[in-house]
Amino acid sequence: MTDPIIIIPARMGSTRLPDKPLARIGGRPMVLHVLERALAARVGPVAVACCDVAVFEVVTAAGGLAVMTDPDLPSGSDRVHAALDTLDPEGRHEIVINLQGDLPAIEPADVARVLMPLRDPDFDIGTLVAPLAPADAALASTAKAACAFRPGQAVARALYFSRATIPWGDGPFWHHIGVYAFRRSALARFVTLPPSALEEREKLEQLRALDGGLAIGCAAIATAPPEVNTPEDLTRLRALLGGPG
């Protein structure tokens, strides 16, 4: 990989969990847990793309790198793109990892693994999938990836993503984890694409990339890291990572 950089988009305006990046877990704001995991991956520099002064101040006070972005940007991918242009106008970093700020328990090795699909020049974007129990495959809250790994294969092409139970028939189900490694040119193209009909129907941003002709490769990891989207999720993460705020 040529000079990857990790950018963590973080915003305070979550409707289900207000002020989410600063929610305290084990005595520290969640965004610092994610920053620590990203740095431990040792794939390149790490920055937080934020639009709130409070997040900027917390990250920089901890010795991290933060970049302020336009609060009106519509998505985390747009925020990552804007931060990348600010941090690296010369274009030194050809690969950028978009690491969600609500994955404080992600394994550093899994952060690094998202780069694996981009070893193949046919893929524009890399992402992660993890095995999904059949009983959980019907949950609309869980995004599924339609992909198939052949024996010994480390990367599989994403054919579709859905909240429905896909694919049909016997075989494994794959939980899609919203971590992405973009070729810089692919990210620049992605943020110019309009929302697609399937994206709006499924409420899954990655379908815009597929609709736009971008190829996504999936690398498998053992277990999906828990996301923090609700107060209940936060309670579970506090128990996992070391107590209350």
Secondary structure by P-SEA (a helix, b strand, c coil): ccbbbbbbbbbccccccccccccccccccaaaaaaaaaaaacccbbbbbcccaaaaaaaaaacbbbbbcccccccaaaaaaaaaaaacccccccbbbbcccccccccaaaaaaccccccccccccccccccccccccccccbbbbbccccccccbbbbcccccccccccbbbbbbbbccccccaaaaaaaaaccccaaaaaaccaaaaaaaabbbbbbbbccccccccccaaaaaaaaaaccccc
